[in-house]
Amino acid sequence: MAKKGEHKQYEATNGQKYTFQHPGLRESIRMRDRAKTETGTSAEALYSEFMEHVVFIADGGRTSWDHFEEHGGLNEVMKAASNFIFQDI
């Protein structure tokens, strides 16, 4: 299981490289809780949490909605990030 502060390099199928940073168990749960709505989990809110705390461009820059508009791969990267932080929870 990934631990707080652990990093993982990820290369999307489009060749874009990312660094995932684990925010820790408690913060992972908090991110998921903040994304919950009355009807389930908001993908928009959860992905925004990932962009803020987990998914970075390999050179250390932040990702954003605009980044994924330009480069694509949003669902692929967010699924990989989710697997990284929520594995074995």
Secondary structure as GFF3:
##gff-version 3
##sequence-region A 1 89
A	DSSP	beta_strand	7	11	.	.	.	ID=ss1
A	DSSP	beta_strand	17	21	.	.	.	ID=ss2
A	DSSP	alpha_helix	25	34	.	.	.	ID=ss3
A	DSSP	beta_strand	36	37	.	.	.	ID=ss4
A	DSSP	beta_strand	40	41	.	.	.	ID=ss5
A	DSSP	alpha_helix	43	53	.	.	.	ID=ss6
A	DSSP	beta_strand	55	57	.	.	.	ID=ss7
A	DSSP	alpha_helix	65	71	.	.	.	ID=ss8
A	DSSP	alpha_helix	74	86	.	.	.	ID=ss9
###
